[in-house]
C-alpha cells in the first residue's frame, strides 16, 4: 500500500477528538471516509480532513483499507464483524465488546480470516503511566505491592446521553468506560488477575448507569490494584500512587493529551505529549532520618519528569502491522482479558462478594 485509506465509523467524542486527528497525523495513513449522519459533522470531516462523509456504514467498505470503529459501544461487535466479513482489518475503540465471549468471537473471526484486529487502549500511552512502567522496569520502586489509580471527575449535574442514561444494551457507565482503561493499565503493570471485588453505585438523580465505582484486584503475583472511577469526586485524589518495597511514586493530574486534542492541537506538533513541570510526580519514601547518609537524604524525595505521552504510537503501530506484518499495538486477546475482569467486577458489585478467576 502506498497509503492506507482509513474509514472511520462514528464522529462523536471518540471519533472527533481522538481517532480522526491521530489518524490524520500518522504518516502512511489517510482518513478517507467517515460515517456520520449529522450535517455539521459531515461538513467538518470534509473541510478539516478532506474525507468523504457517508451516512451509512454500508457505503464505507469500498472506500477504505482499514476500518476504525468509534461508534457507540452497542455497535462495536456488529460493525467490527461486518468489516472483517468484508475482508478489512479493524481497530475498535474500547470496550471491544459487552462481554468477553463476544470479544473472543471477534478474535476468532479475525484470526480465521487472517486480518488484523486491535483495540484502542490508548491510555497505555499516557505519559504518567509510561513513567510508572519505566520506574517499575528500572527497579526504582522495588517489588510493586500496591497500585492505586484514579479517573475522577466532579460532574454533579449529569450530561445525559447513552453513556449515562441509556438502556442496558448501550453498555454505558464508568465501569466499561474509564474502568476499561484502569483495568488494562493494572494488568499491563502487574499481570493476570485472580480475584476481583467491586463497589459500583449510581449517585446522581436521573442516571441509570454506574457513576461512582471502586475495583480491587488481586494479581497472580500477589500485588493488589485499587482502582477508582467517579463522576462525583468533589476533591480529586492522586492519579497514581504506586507503593513498592523500595519506594513509592505519587502523581497528580491527568495526562495532557486528551485536553490538547480537545483544544484542536495537532498530535504531531512539538511538545504535544509533554507534561507541565508543576505536575510531575514524586518518587521516594518518607523523609530519611537526620543521621542517615547524605545519599539517602537526597533519595528520600525525587521529582520525576513525566515521560512524554505518545498516543500517536498506537496508530504508528497499526500502520506497521498492516505494512510490515508487525504485531498489532494492542493484542485483542488482552482486551478480552480486560472484559473478563470487568464482567467479574459487575458480578462482584451485584453479589457483594469477591469473584475468583481461574
C-alpha positions as CSV (number, residue, x, y, z in Angstrom):
1,X,0.0,0.0,0.0
2,X,1.3,3.5,-0.9
3,X,-1.2,4.9,1.6
4,X,-3.6,3.2,3.9
5,X,-7.1,4.5,3.4
6,X,-8.9,4.6,6.7
7,X,-12.7,4.5,7.2
8,X,-13.9,5.9,10.5
9,X,-17.3,4.8,11.9
10,X,-18.6,7.5,14.2
11,X,-17.7,11.1,14.7
12,X,-18.7,11.7,18.3
13,X,-16.3,12.3,21.1
14,X,-14.1,9.3,20.3
15,X,-14.1,9.9,16.6
16,X,-13.7,13.6,16.5
17,X,-11.3,14.2,19.4
18,X,-9.2,11.1,19.3
19,X,-9.2,8.9,16.2
20,X,-9.6,11.5,13.4
21,X,-6.7,13.8,14.5
22,X,-4.5,10.8,15.3
23,X,-5.1,9.1,12.0
24,X,-4.6,12.4,10.2
25,X,-1.2,12.9,11.9
26,X,0.1,9.4,11.3
27,X,2.4,9.0,8.3
28,X,1.1,6.4,5.8
29,X,-2.5,6.7,7.0
30,X,-5.2,8.8,5.2
31,X,-8.6,9.5,6.7
32,X,-10.6,8.7,3.5
33,X,-14.2,8.4,4.7
34,X,-16.2,9.0,7.9
35,X,-19.6,7.6,8.8
36,X,-21.8,10.3,10.4
37,X,-25.3,11.3,9.7
38,X,-25.2,14.8,11.1
39,X,-24.8,17.6,8.5
40,X,-22.5,19.8,10.7
41,X,-20.2,16.8,11.3
42,X,-20.2,15.9,7.7
43,X,-19.1,19.4,6.8
44,X,-16.3,19.3,9.4
45,X,-14.8,16.0,8.3
46,X,-14.8,17.2,4.7
47,X,-13.4,20.7,5.5
48,X,-10.9,19.6,8.1
49,X,-9.6,16.3,6.7
50,X,-10.7,16.2,3.1
51,X,-12.6,13.0,3.9
52,X,-15.8,11.8,2.3
53,X,-18.7,11.8,4.7
54,X,-21.2,8.9,4.3
55,X,-24.4,8.3,6.2
56,X,-24.4,4.5,6.3
57,X,-21.6,2.1,7.2
58,X,-22.5,0.0,4.1
59,X,-21.2,2.9,2.0
60,X,-17.8,2.6,3.6
61,X,-16.4,-0.8,2.6
62,X,-15.2,0.0,-0.9
63,X,-13.7,3.3,0.2
64,X,-11.1,2.1,2.7
65,X,-8.3,-0.4,3.5
66,X,-8.8,-0.2,7.3
67,X,-11.9,0.3,9.4
68,X,-11.9,2.2,12.8
69,X,-15.0,1.6,14.9
70,X,-15.6,4.6,17.2
71,X,-19.4,4.4,17.3
72,X,-21.5,3.8,20.5
73,X,-20.5,0.7,22.5
74,X,-23.5,-1.3,21.5
75,X,-22.4,-1.2,17.8
76,X,-18.8,-2.3,18.3
77,X,-19.3,-6.0,17.8
78,X,-21.7,-5.9,14.9
79,X,-19.7,-3.2,13.0
80,X,-16.3,-4.9,13.6
81,X,-17.8,-8.3,12.5
82,X,-19.2,-6.7,9.3
83,X,-15.9,-5.1,8.4
84,X,-14.0,-8.3,9.0
85,X,-16.6,-10.1,6.9
86,X,-15.7,-7.7,4.0
87,X,-12.0,-8.6,4.4
88,X,-11.0,-5.4,6.2
89,X,-8.7,-5.1,9.2
90,X,-10.2,-3.3,12.2
91,X,-9.4,-1.0,15.0
92,X,-12.2,-1.0,17.7
93,X,-12.4,1.7,20.4
94,X,-12.6,0.2,23.9
95,X,-14.5,-1.7,25.2
96,X,-14.0,-4.3,22.4
97,X,-17.4,-5.8,23.3
98,X,-20.0,-6.1,26.0
99,X,-18.9,-9.5,27.1
100,X,-15.7,-11.5,27.0
101,X,-17.3,-14.2,24.9
102,X,-18.3,-11.7,22.2
103,X,-14.8,-10.4,22.3
104,X,-13.4,-13.9,21.8
105,X,-15.8,-14.5,18.9
106,X,-14.4,-11.4,17.2
107,X,-10.8,-12.5,17.8
108,X,-11.6,-15.9,16.3
109,X,-13.3,-14.3,13.3
110,X,-10.2,-12.1,12.6
111,X,-7.8,-14.9,13.1
112,X,-9.8,-17.2,10.8
113,X,-9.7,-14.5,8.0
114,X,-6.0,-13.6,8.6
115,X,-6.9,-10.0,9.4
116,X,-5.6,-7.6,12.0
117,X,-7.9,-6.8,14.9
118,X,-6.7,-4.4,17.6
119,X,-8.3,-2.3,20.3
120,X,-7.8,1.4,21.1
121,X,-6.5,1.1,24.7
122,X,-4.8,4.4,24.2
123,X,-4.1,5.0,27.9
124,X,-1.2,2.7,27.7
125,X,0.5,5.6,26.0
126,X,-0.4,8.2,28.7
127,X,2.8,9.9,29.8
128,X,2.2,9.3,33.5
129,X,1.5,5.6,33.0
130,X,4.6,5.3,30.8
131,X,6.5,6.9,33.7
132,X,5.2,4.3,36.2
133,X,6.2,1.5,33.8
134,X,9.7,2.9,33.4
135,X,10.2,3.3,37.2
136,X,9.0,-0.2,37.8
137,X,11.2,-1.6,34.9
138,X,14.3,0.1,36.3
139,X,13.7,-1.4,39.7
140,X,13.4,2.1,41.4
141,X,10.2,1.1,43.2
142,X,11.5,-2.3,44.2
143,X,8.8,-5.0,44.2
144,X,5.5,-3.3,43.4
145,X,3.0,-4.3,46.0
146,X,0.1,-1.8,45.5
147,X,-1.1,0.1,42.5
148,X,-3.6,2.9,43.1
149,X,-5.1,4.5,40.0
150,X,-7.9,7.0,39.7
151,X,-10.0,8.6,36.9
152,X,-12.0,11.0,39.0
153,X,-14.2,14.0,37.9
154,X,-16.5,16.4,39.6
155,X,-19.7,16.4,37.4
156,X,-22.6,16.7,39.9
157,X,-25.0,17.5,37.1
158,X,-25.4,14.7,34.5
159,X,-24.5,15.5,30.9
160,X,-27.1,13.0,29.6
161,X,-26.7,10.7,26.6
162,X,-26.4,7.0,26.3
163,X,-23.3,6.7,28.5
164,X,-25.3,7.9,31.5
165,X,-29.0,7.4,30.8
166,X,-29.3,4.7,28.1
167,X,-30.8,1.2,28.2
168,X,-28.7,-1.7,29.4
169,X,-27.8,-2.8,25.8
170,X,-26.0,0.6,25.4
171,X,-23.1,-0.8,27.6
172,X,-22.8,2.6,29.4
173,X,-21.4,3.5,32.7
174,X,-18.0,4.2,34.1
175,X,-17.1,0.5,34.6
176,X,-17.0,-0.1,30.9
177,X,-15.8,3.4,30.0
178,X,-13.0,4.6,32.4
179,X,-12.8,1.1,34.0
180,X,-11.6,-0.3,30.8
181,X,-8.5,1.9,31.0
182,X,-8.0,1.4,34.7
183,X,-8.1,-2.4,34.4
184,X,-6.0,-2.5,31.3
185,X,-3.2,-0.4,32.9
186,X,-3.3,-2.6,36.1
187,X,-2.9,-5.8,34.0
188,X,-0.1,-4.3,31.9
189,X,1.8,-3.3,35.1
190,X,1.1,-6.3,37.4
191,X,-0.1,-9.2,35.2
192,X,-3.0,-11.5,35.3
193,X,-5.9,-11.0,37.9
194,X,-7.0,-13.8,40.2
195,X,-9.6,-12.1,42.5
196,X,-12.0,-9.2,41.8
197,X,-14.0,-7.1,44.2
198,X,-16.1,-4.2,43.1
199,X,-18.4,-1.5,44.6
200,X,-20.5,0.2,42.0
201,X,-23.1,2.9,42.6
202,X,-25.4,5.3,40.9
203,X,-25.1,8.6,42.8
204,X,-26.9,11.2,40.6
205,X,-30.6,11.5,40.0
206,X,-31.7,10.6,36.5
207,X,-28.6,8.4,35.8
208,X,-29.1,4.7,35.0
209,X,-25.5,3.5,34.8
210,X,-22.8,3.5,37.4
211,X,-21.1,6.8,38.1
212,X,-19.1,6.0,41.2
213,X,-17.1,2.7,41.1
214,X,-14.3,1.2,43.0
215,X,-12.5,-2.0,41.9
216,X,-10.0,-4.1,43.9
217,X,-7.8,-6.6,42.1
218,X,-5.5,-9.3,43.4
219,X,-2.9,-10.2,40.8
220,X,-1.4,-13.7,40.3
221,X,1.9,-12.4,41.7
222,X,0.3,-11.2,44.9
223,X,0.2,-7.5,44.2
224,X,-3.0,-5.6,44.6
225,X,-4.6,-2.8,42.5
226,X,-7.1,-0.4,43.9
227,X,-8.9,1.5,41.1
228,X,-11.4,4.4,41.2
229,X,-13.7,5.8,38.5
230,X,-16.1,8.5,39.6
231,X,-18.1,11.5,38.3
232,X,-18.9,12.7,41.8
233,X,-15.4,13.3,43.3
234,X,-15.6,16.8,44.9
235,X,-11.9,16.5,45.7
236,X,-9.6,14.6,43.4
237,X,-7.1,12.1,44.7
238,X,-3.8,11.4,43.1
239,X,-3.9,10.0,39.6
240,X,-1.4,7.3,40.7
241,X,0.0,6.2,44.0
242,X,2.3,3.2,43.5
243,X,3.9,1.5,46.5
244,X,6.9,-0.8,46.3
245,X,9.3,-2.4,48.6
246,X,11.9,0.2,47.9
247,X,10.0,3.4,47.2
248,X,6.6,4.9,46.3
249,X,5.5,7.2,43.5
250,X,2.7,9.7,43.6
251,X,1.5,11.7,40.6
252,X,-1.4,14.2,40.5
253,X,-3.2,15.5,37.4
254,X,-4.4,13.8,34.2
255,X,-2.3,13.1,31.1
256,X,-2.3,16.2,28.9
257,X,-3.0,14.6,25.5
258,X,-6.8,14.5,25.7
259,X,-7.0,18.1,26.8
260,X,-4.8,19.1,23.9
261,X,-6.7,17.0,21.4
262,X,-10.0,18.6,22.6
263,X,-8.4,22.1,22.1
264,X,-7.6,21.2,18.5
265,X,-3.8,20.9,18.9
266,X,-2.3,18.5,16.4
267,X,-0.8,15.4,18.0
268,X,2.1,15.8,15.6
269,X,3.0,19.2,17.0
270,X,6.3,19.6,19.0
271,X,5.8,19.0,22.7
272,X,2.3,17.7,22.3
273,X,2.6,15.0,24.9
274,X,4.8,16.9,27.3
275,X,3.5,17.2,30.9
276,X,3.7,20.5,32.8
277,X,6.6,20.6,35.2
278,X,4.4,21.5,38.2
279,X,2.5,18.3,37.7
280,X,5.5,15.9,37.7
281,X,5.3,13.1,40.2
282,X,7.4,12.4,43.3
283,X,9.4,9.2,43.9
284,X,10.8,8.2,47.2
285,X,9.9,7.4,50.8
286,X,9.1,9.4,53.9
287,X,11.9,11.8,54.8
288,X,15.1,9.9,55.8
289,X,16.2,10.4,59.4
290,X,18.8,13.1,60.0
291,X,21.5,10.6,60.9
292,X,21.1,8.8,57.5
293,X,23.8,9.1,54.9
294,X,23.6,12.2,52.6
295,X,22.7,10.0,49.6
296,X,19.7,8.6,51.5
297,X,18.6,12.2,52.3
298,X,18.8,13.1,48.6
299,X,16.9,10.0,47.6
300,X,14.0,10.4,50.1
301,X,12.1,12.6,47.7
302,X,12.8,13.0,44.0
303,X,10.7,14.9,41.5
304,X,10.4,12.7,38.3
305,X,9.9,14.2,34.9
306,X,6.9,12.7,33.2
307,X,7.6,10.7,30.1
308,X,6.1,12.2,27.0
309,X,2.6,11.0,26.2
310,X,2.5,9.1,22.9
311,X,-0.9,8.4,21.5
312,X,0.5,8.6,18.0
313,X,2.4,5.4,18.7
314,X,-0.8,3.4,18.7
315,X,-1.6,4.3,15.1
316,X,2.1,4.1,14.1
317,X,1.8,0.5,15.4
318,X,-1.3,0.0,13.3
319,X,0.5,1.1,10.2
320,X,3.4,-1.1,10.9
321,X,1.1,-4.1,11.5
322,X,-0.5,-3.6,8.1
323,X,2.6,-2.7,6.1
324,X,5.3,-4.9,7.8
325,X,3.3,-7.7,9.4
326,X,4.3,-6.4,12.9
327,X,2.2,-7.4,15.9
328,X,-0.7,-5.0,16.5
329,X,-0.2,-2.3,19.1
330,X,-2.8,-4.0,21.4
331,X,-3.3,-7.7,21.3
332,X,-7.1,-8.2,21.1
333,X,-6.8,-11.1,23.5
334,X,-5.6,-8.7,26.1
335,X,-8.7,-6.6,25.6
336,X,-10.7,-9.8,26.2
337,X,-8.8,-10.3,29.4
338,X,-9.9,-6.8,30.5
339,X,-13.5,-7.7,29.7
340,X,-13.2,-10.8,31.8
341,X,-12.2,-8.7,34.8
342,X,-15.0,-6.1,34.1
343,X,-17.6,-8.9,33.9
344,X,-16.3,-10.2,37.2
345,X,-16.5,-6.7,38.7
346,X,-20.1,-6.4,37.7
347,X,-20.9,-9.7,39.3
348,X,-19.0,-8.8,42.4
349,X,-20.9,-5.5,42.8
350,X,-24.2,-7.3,42.3
351,X,-23.5,-10.1,44.7
352,X,-21.3,-8.0,47.1
353,X,-18.6,-10.6,47.2
354,X,-15.2,-11.4,45.9
355,X,-15.1,-13.2,42.5
356,X,-12.4,-15.6,41.8
357,X,-10.9,-16.0,38.3
358,X,-9.1,-19.1,37.1
